Amino acid sequence: MTGLQEFTRSRTAWLMLLLSAIGLEAAALFFQYVMELDPCVMCIYVRVAVLGLIIAGIIGALAPKFWLTRFLGLIGWGVSGVWGLSLSLELNELQVNPSPFSTCSFFPEFPTWMPLDQWLPSVFSPTGMCSDDPWTFLSVSMAQWMVVTFVIYLLVLAVMLFPAIKPLKRS
């Protein structure tokens, strides 16, 4: 357990979280601007959840040996992972079982103190419909891949959680 405890206290662990989440955001922008797949409002909310993972990675990487930054990073990681999984499952449901009575909004509903769609519309402004499912890989939709992705993030968090908060034994 000591090796895993030391890994959770290393900058490398937190930078891996940070870089993987940045990779997801870059992939989203690639799909939007290179493959010309318009993101729906739920896709934008998933991007915000991934942004939460980026912020958690930054917080954890700032001072990974200090328990408070590690704890705040873990909280951010958990909240973002659970929220992203919930959003991905909801988006998948809208795509698998489309209904004219169950649709998503056309406009994001960000808090007035954080209007991401106004601050950075090229990243956080929706232009597509939630019921559209224009891309699949190995017969799996993008929403389903995001479910898999967030489950993996949460499994890794579950493995790292106890060693990250458990005090190191001094010898």
Buried (B, 14 or more C-beta within 10 A) or exposed (E): EEEBBEBBBBBEBBBBBBEBBBEBBEBBBEBBEEEEBEBBBBBBBBBBBBBBBBBBBBBBBBBBEEEEBBBBBBEBBBBBBBBBBBBBBBBBBBBEEBEEEEBBEEEBEBEEEEEBBEEEEEBBBBBBBBBBBEEEEEEEBBBBBBBEBBBEBBEBBEEBBEBBEEEEEEE
